Amino acid sequence: MYKLFFAVFTLTILFSACDNDLDLVENGEPITVVYALFDISDTAHYARVEKAFVDPDVPPATLALDPQNLYFDNLNVTFFKTSNGANPRVLTRVDGNKEGYVRAEGAFAQAPNYLYKMANSNLALNYVDSFSLQIDLGEGKTTTGTTKMVEPAVLIRPNENGSLDFDDQANARYSWNPGLNAIIHSMTLVLKYDENKAGVVTPKTLNWNIFSNISADRFEFAGREFYQLIGANIPIEAGTTRIFKGIDVIFTSAGQSVADYIRVGQANLGITSSGEVPVFTNLTSGRGIVGSRAKKVLRNLQLSRNSMERLKTTQFTKDLNFQ
């Protein structure tokens, strides 16, 4: 399962998505807040369903610390295919803290951390049908969000059968074929190396966000950025040697609802803006988003012979003692 991180007021998408503040005052009634991202490759799917409201007599910081103010009682959360009428699947409420998804520290109560969970087994998901998440609030009140599953991209460069080359005198060019329903894309490289200090070897990683939330099918950047990143993030230490182990490529695509969420959040932030951030939601009522994303992961790609040599000699990394 890919670890999904949700927040009541903001959605973090891919690697550096924008924050989209929500207007939580709506006729004095609690507002349903829903965040769910579905990925066909996950073994289970999670959705966060919470409520937000104001109280003229209680400070917001106090309200947020009481779990009774965050969660609805007796919700019925259902996932179903809207295109072929397949049998719906009811999600089960679980404590995310006990599922291994501990809620981050912040303004809101950390425990319990209620999520709604559905196993991926026997769902027969595909990339053609539309899917909906429906929340029954009782007393005839429901809210629904609909999406299509995103298909993973096919990476042309880099690819799993090649090595990674970073020429510090030229540009690196990456390209891909987007999957079905994929609108925006992000890529992160996870650089892995061993660090040897006085005979004690410690595995290390360094994450490099190449690009975030672009709609193109190719991206170009200066090869020297690879060495600059390493030089800026690994300290020079006398007597410490390092062995480069490989690179994991994490390529993430997201669908139309996620792209719209990010676009609307950025639309009114220019120098001539009014200062108000528009609200996007694809729910029939309430706030939040039901969307889809897909990941393509290439593991343990190696550097080209030229890049390994440059890692040892370029001005940015020559004092880091890569062997």
C-alpha positions as CSV (number, residue, x, y, z in Angstrom):
1,M,0.0,0.0,0.0
2,Y,1.3,3.5,-0.8
3,K,1.1,5.6,2.2
4,L,-1.6,8.3,1.7
5,F,-1.3,11.5,3.7
6,F,-4.5,13.5,4.2
7,A,-5.2,16.8,5.9
8,V,-8.5,18.3,6.8
9,F,-7.9,21.6,5.1
10,T,-5.2,20.9,2.5
11,L,-4.3,18.2,0.1
12,T,-0.7,17.3,-0.7
13,I,-0.5,15.8,-4.2
14,L,2.6,14.1,-5.7
15,F,5.6,16.0,-4.4
16,S,5.0,19.8,-4.2
17,A,1.4,20.5,-4.8
18,C,-0.3,23.7,-3.7
19,D,-2.5,24.2,-0.7
20,N,-6.1,25.1,-1.3
21,D,-7.7,26.7,1.7
22,L,-11.4,25.9,2.3
23,D,-14.2,28.2,3.4
24,L,-15.5,26.3,6.4
25,V,-18.3,28.6,7.3
26,E,-21.5,27.6,5.5
27,N,-24.8,28.7,7.1
28,G,-23.5,27.5,10.5
29,E,-23.8,23.8,9.6
30,P,-21.0,21.3,9.7
31,I,-19.3,20.8,6.3
32,T,-18.4,17.4,5.1
33,V,-14.7,17.3,4.1
34,V,-13.6,14.3,2.0
35,Y,-10.1,13.4,0.6
36,A,-9.5,10.2,-1.3
37,L,-6.9,9.2,-3.9
38,F,-7.4,5.8,-5.6
39,D,-4.5,3.9,-7.1
40,I,-5.1,0.6,-8.9
41,S,-1.8,-0.8,-7.7
42,D,-2.6,-0.3,-4.0
43,T,-3.6,-3.4,-2.0
44,A,-6.1,-1.3,-0.1
45,H,-7.7,2.1,-0.5
46,Y,-8.3,4.7,2.2
47,A,-10.5,7.8,2.4
48,R,-10.7,10.5,5.0
49,V,-14.1,11.8,5.8
50,E,-14.3,14.5,8.5
51,K,-16.4,17.5,9.3
52,A,-15.6,21.2,9.9
53,F,-17.7,23.9,11.5
54,V,-17.4,27.0,13.6
55,D,-18.6,27.8,17.1
56,P,-18.9,31.5,18.1
57,D,-18.1,30.6,21.7
58,V,-15.2,28.2,21.3
59,P,-11.8,29.1,19.7
60,P,-10.9,27.0,16.6
61,A,-7.7,25.7,18.2
62,T,-9.8,24.2,21.0
63,L,-12.4,22.7,18.7
64,A,-9.7,21.0,16.7
65,L,-8.3,19.1,19.7
66,D,-11.6,17.3,20.4
67,P,-12.1,14.2,18.1
68,Q,-15.9,14.5,18.5
69,N,-15.7,17.7,16.5
70,L,-13.8,16.1,13.7
71,Y,-15.7,12.9,12.9
72,F,-19.2,12.0,12.0
73,D,-21.0,9.1,13.7
74,N,-22.5,6.2,11.8
75,L,-21.4,7.2,8.3
76,N,-22.0,4.9,5.4
77,V,-19.2,5.2,2.9
78,T,-19.6,3.3,-0.4
79,F,-17.4,2.8,-3.5
80,F,-19.0,1.7,-6.7
81,K,-18.5,1.7,-10.5
82,T,-20.8,4.3,-12.1
83,S,-20.4,3.0,-15.7
84,N,-21.5,-0.6,-15.4
85,G,-23.6,-0.9,-12.2
86,A,-21.3,-3.3,-10.5
87,N,-22.1,-4.2,-6.8
88,P,-21.0,-1.4,-4.4
89,R,-18.3,-2.0,-1.8
90,V,-18.8,-0.6,1.7
91,L,-15.7,0.9,3.3
92,T,-14.9,0.0,6.9
93,R,-14.0,2.7,9.5
94,V,-10.5,2.0,10.9
95,D,-8.0,3.9,13.1
96,G,-5.2,5.0,10.7
97,N,-2.8,5.1,13.6
98,K,-3.2,1.3,14.1
99,E,-2.9,0.7,10.3
100,G,0.5,2.3,10.3
101,Y,-0.6,5.7,9.0
102,V,0.0,7.8,12.1
103,R,-1.5,11.3,11.8
104,A,1.1,14.0,11.8
105,E,1.4,16.4,14.7
106,G,-0.5,19.6,14.2
107,A,-3.6,21.6,15.1
108,F,-5.9,18.6,15.1
109,A,-6.4,15.7,17.5
110,Q,-4.0,12.9,16.6
111,A,-6.0,10.0,18.1
112,P,-8.2,8.4,17.1
113,N,-7.3,8.9,13.4
114,Y,-10.3,7.6,11.6
115,L,-10.1,6.5,8.0
116,Y,-12.4,4.5,5.8
117,K,-10.7,1.4,4.3
118,M,-11.5,-0.9,1.4
119,A,-9.4,-3.9,0.3
120,N,-8.5,-4.0,-3.4
121,S,-9.2,-7.7,-3.7
122,N,-11.9,-8.6,-6.3
123,L,-12.6,-5.0,-7.3
124,A,-11.7,-5.7,-10.9
125,L,-10.7,-2.1,-11.4
126,N,-9.8,-0.8,-14.9
127,Y,-8.9,2.5,-16.6
128,V,-12.1,2.9,-18.7
129,D,-14.9,2.9,-16.1
130,S,-15.8,5.8,-13.9
131,F,-15.9,5.3,-10.1
132,S,-17.7,7.1,-7.3
133,L,-17.3,7.4,-3.6
134,Q,-20.6,8.1,-1.9
135,I,-21.0,9.3,1.7
136,D,-24.4,8.8,3.3
137,L,-24.7,11.3,6.2
138,G,-28.2,10.1,7.3
139,E,-31.5,11.9,7.1
140,G,-31.4,11.7,3.3
141,K,-28.2,13.7,3.0
142,T,-25.4,12.4,0.8
143,T,-22.4,13.6,-1.0
144,T,-20.6,11.9,-4.0
145,G,-17.3,12.4,-5.8
146,T,-16.6,10.7,-9.1
147,T,-13.3,10.0,-10.9
148,K,-11.6,7.7,-13.4
149,M,-8.6,5.5,-12.5
150,V,-5.3,6.8,-13.8
151,E,-3.0,4.4,-15.7
152,P,0.7,4.5,-15.0
153,A,3.0,6.1,-17.6
154,V,5.4,4.3,-19.9
155,L,8.8,5.8,-19.3
156,I,10.9,6.2,-22.4
157,R,13.8,7.8,-20.8
158,P,14.9,6.9,-18.2
159,N,14.0,3.2,-18.5
160,E,14.6,0.1,-16.5
161,N,17.1,-1.4,-19.0
162,G,19.4,1.6,-19.1
163,S,21.7,3.6,-16.8
164,L,21.4,7.2,-15.8
165,D,23.8,9.8,-17.3
166,F,24.3,13.3,-16.0
167,D,26.7,15.3,-18.2
168,D,27.7,18.4,-16.3
169,Q,28.3,20.1,-19.6
170,A,24.9,19.3,-21.2
171,N,21.2,18.8,-20.5
172,A,19.5,15.6,-19.5
173,R,16.2,14.9,-21.4
174,Y,13.5,12.7,-20.0
175,S,10.3,11.6,-21.8
176,W,7.3,9.4,-21.3
177,N,4.0,8.2,-22.8
178,P,1.2,9.3,-20.4
179,G,-1.2,6.6,-19.3
180,L,-5.0,6.8,-19.8
181,N,-6.7,9.6,-17.8
182,A,-3.3,11.0,-16.7
183,I,-3.2,14.8,-16.8
184,I,-0.2,15.9,-14.7
185,H,3.1,14.2,-13.8
186,S,5.8,14.4,-11.2
187,M,9.2,12.7,-10.9
188,T,11.5,12.1,-7.9
189,L,14.9,10.4,-7.9
190,V,15.9,8.6,-4.7
191,L,19.8,8.6,-4.6
192,K,21.1,5.7,-2.5
193,Y,24.7,5.4,-1.1
194,D,26.6,3.8,1.7
195,E,28.6,6.0,4.1
196,N,31.7,4.5,5.8
197,K,32.8,6.3,9.0
198,A,35.7,4.5,10.9
199,G,34.5,1.2,9.6
200,V,30.8,1.7,10.4
201,V,28.8,1.5,7.2
202,T,25.4,3.4,7.2
203,P,22.9,3.3,4.2
204,K,21.9,6.8,3.2
205,T,19.3,8.2,0.8
206,L,18.8,11.6,-0.8
207,N,15.6,12.6,-2.5
208,W,15.7,14.8,-5.6
209,N,12.4,16.3,-6.9
210,I,13.0,16.7,-10.6
211,F,9.7,18.2,-11.5
212,S,6.1,18.5,-10.1
213,N,2.7,18.6,-11.6
214,I,3.5,19.3,-15.2
215,S,1.2,18.4,-18.2
216,A,4.0,17.8,-20.8
217,D,5.4,14.5,-21.9
218,R,9.0,15.5,-21.6
219,F,11.3,17.5,-19.4
220,E,14.8,18.9,-19.8
221,F,17.3,20.0,-17.1
222,A,21.0,20.8,-16.7
223,G,23.0,17.7,-15.9
224,R,25.2,19.6,-13.5
225,E,22.2,19.9,-11.2
226,F,22.8,16.3,-10.1
227,Y,26.3,17.1,-8.8
228,Q,25.2,20.4,-7.3
229,L,22.4,18.7,-5.3
230,I,24.7,16.1,-3.9
231,G,27.4,18.7,-3.0
232,A,24.8,20.9,-1.3
233,N,23.3,18.1,0.8
234,I,26.2,15.8,1.8
235,P,28.7,17.2,4.2
236,I,32.5,17.0,3.6
237,E,34.0,14.9,6.4
238,A,37.6,13.9,6.6
239,G,38.1,10.1,6.7
240,T,34.6,9.4,5.5
241,T,34.2,7.4,2.3
242,R,31.0,6.8,0.3
243,I,29.8,4.1,-2.2
244,F,27.1,5.0,-4.6
245,K,24.5,2.2,-4.7
246,G,21.9,3.2,-7.2
247,I,18.9,5.4,-7.9
248,D,15.1,4.7,-7.6
249,V,12.9,6.6,-10.1
250,I,9.4,7.4,-8.8
251,F,7.1,8.7,-11.5
252,T,3.7,9.8,-10.4
253,S,0.7,10.7,-12.6
254,A,-2.6,12.2,-11.4
255,G,-6.0,12.7,-13.1
256,Q,-8.3,15.6,-14.0
257,S,-9.8,16.3,-10.6
258,V,-6.3,16.6,-9.0
259,A,-5.1,18.8,-11.9
260,D,-8.2,21.0,-11.5
261,Y,-7.6,21.2,-7.7
262,I,-4.1,22.4,-8.2
263,R,-5.0,24.8,-11.1
264,V,-7.8,26.5,-9.2
265,G,-5.6,26.9,-6.1
266,Q,-2.9,28.7,-8.1
267,A,-5.3,30.8,-10.3
268,N,-5.7,33.8,-8.1
269,L,-2.3,34.2,-6.5
270,G,-0.7,36.6,-9.0
271,I,0.6,40.1,-8.4
272,T,-2.8,41.6,-9.4
273,S,-4.9,39.0,-7.5
274,S,-7.6,40.0,-5.0
275,G,-6.0,37.8,-2.4
276,E,-8.8,35.3,-2.3
277,V,-8.1,31.7,-3.2
278,P,-10.9,30.0,-5.1
279,V,-12.2,26.7,-3.8
280,F,-12.3,23.6,-5.9
281,T,-14.2,20.4,-5.0
282,N,-15.6,17.6,-7.2
283,L,-18.1,16.6,-4.5
284,T,-21.8,17.2,-5.0
285,S,-21.8,18.9,-1.5
286,G,-19.2,19.7,1.1
287,R,-15.5,20.2,0.3
288,G,-12.6,18.0,-0.8
289,I,-11.7,15.8,-3.6
290,V,-12.1,12.2,-4.9
291,G,-9.3,11.5,-7.4
292,S,-6.8,9.0,-8.7
293,R,-3.1,8.7,-9.2
294,A,-0.7,6.1,-10.4
295,K,3.0,5.4,-9.8
296,K,5.7,3.9,-12.0
297,V,8.8,2.9,-10.0
298,L,12.1,1.9,-11.4
299,R,14.5,0.5,-8.8
300,N,18.3,0.5,-8.5
301,L,19.2,2.1,-11.7
302,Q,23.0,2.6,-12.0
303,L,25.0,5.6,-13.0
304,S,26.8,5.6,-16.4
305,R,30.6,5.1,-16.3
306,N,31.0,8.8,-17.2
307,S,28.7,10.0,-14.4
308,M,30.5,7.8,-11.8
309,E,33.8,9.3,-12.8
310,R,32.4,12.9,-12.7
311,L,30.9,12.2,-9.2
312,K,34.5,11.6,-8.0
313,T,36.0,14.6,-9.8
314,T,33.5,17.5,-10.4
315,Q,34.0,20.6,-8.3
316,F,30.7,20.0,-6.4
317,T,31.4,16.5,-5.2
318,K,35.2,15.8,-5.5
319,D,35.7,16.3,-1.7
320,L,32.9,13.8,-0.7
321,N,35.2,10.8,-1.3
322,F,32.9,8.7,-3.5
323,Q,34.8,5.5,-4.3
